[in-house]
Amino acid sequence: MGDPIKIVDLAENMIKLAGLEPEKDIAIEFTGPRPGEKLHEELFGDDEKPATNRFEADHAGGA
């Protein structure tokens, strides 16, 4: 995975790639989170703990 990007930056870039201007040709509307939508991704369950290995950035879940 790479660095996080803002969704508004992604939307603006896609509009520009289509040859249009953000907010002039296409409006960007913020609607907020929908019911049940996650704000953060859970990588491990409550009964799991991260297990390390020889690779610093690689973790596996284990009970």
CORZI-V544028 format. One line per field, one symbol per residue. phi: phi as a letter, one per 30 degrees, with the letter a starting at -180 (. if undefined). psi: psi as a letter, one per 40 degrees, with the letter a starting at -180 (. if undefined). burial: I if it has 9 or more other C-alpha atoms within 8 Angstrom, else O. Layout:
# CORZI-V544028
phi->???
psi->???
burial->???
This chain:
# CORZI-V544028
phi->.cddbdddddddddddddiccdicdbdcccciddeiddcbdcdbddccbdcdbdceccbbdbd
psi->iaiiihdddddddddddeeihieddhihhheiiihehidihhdiideiihhiaehdehiiii.
burial->OOOOOOOOOIIIOOIIOOOIIIOOOIOOOOOOOOOOOOOOOOOIOOOIIIOIOOOOOOIOIOO
